[in-house]
Amino acid sequence: MLLVLALLVLEAIPLLALIDCIGRDPTEFPGGAADRRGWILWLCVGVATAWCLVGNGVVLGYYYAIVRHNAAPY
């Protein structure tokens, strides 16, 4: 049971990043709509491989490339 809970937690992080990516406007991506589509595909791969921790690397890449790039200045 503990293993199932751990796998669900590992899946939640890339899944939330995928939902965030789908909800973003294409103008927030450097390459526009094509870049957004690419990130959606990569985050789908991240959701599928989150159990072996590969997906978390994809989420980190999404965070630094898109989320942090569009963050409001202090």
N, C-alpha and C positions, 0 to 999 in steps of 0.2 A: 504494500500500500504506500509506503514511504517513497519507493521508486517512482510510482505513478505520479505522486504529488510533485516530486522533483522534476519529472519530465514536463508536467503541465506548467510549472513555473518557468522552465527553460523555453517553452514554446510561447509563453505570454509576451515576452520582451520583443521578439521579432514580429509577432502578430500585431502588437500595438504600433510598432514602427511602420508596418505595412498599411495599417489604417490611417496613420498620420500622412503617409505618402499619397495615398489615394485622395485624402481630403485637401491636399495642398493645391494651390493654383499653379498651372504650368509656367507662369511668369516667374515663379520663385526658383526655378531650376535654370542653371546656366545655359543649357542647351534647349530650353523650351519644352514643348510637349514630347519630343522624341527622347529627351533626357529623362523626363518623368516616367515614360513608359519603360525605359531601361531600368530605372531604379525600382519600379514596381515588379519587374521580372526578377531582379536580383534579390529583392526582399522576399519574393515567393520561394526562391532557392534558400534564403536564410531561414524561413519558417520550416522548410522541409529538412534542413540539416541542423536545426538548433539543438537537437538531442546529443549531437557529437561536438558541440561548441563551435562549429564552423560558422553557423548562422549568426553568432554573436559578433564575429569579425565583420560580417556584412552590415550589421546594424551599426557598429562603430564607424564604418566607412560612410554610411548614410548620415550619421549624426555630424561628423566633421565636414562632410562635403556640402550638405544641404541645410540642416537645422542650425548649426553654428554659424554658417555663412549668412543666414537670414535673420539672425538674432538682433534684437533692438539694442542699440548702444546704451551704455549706462548713463 
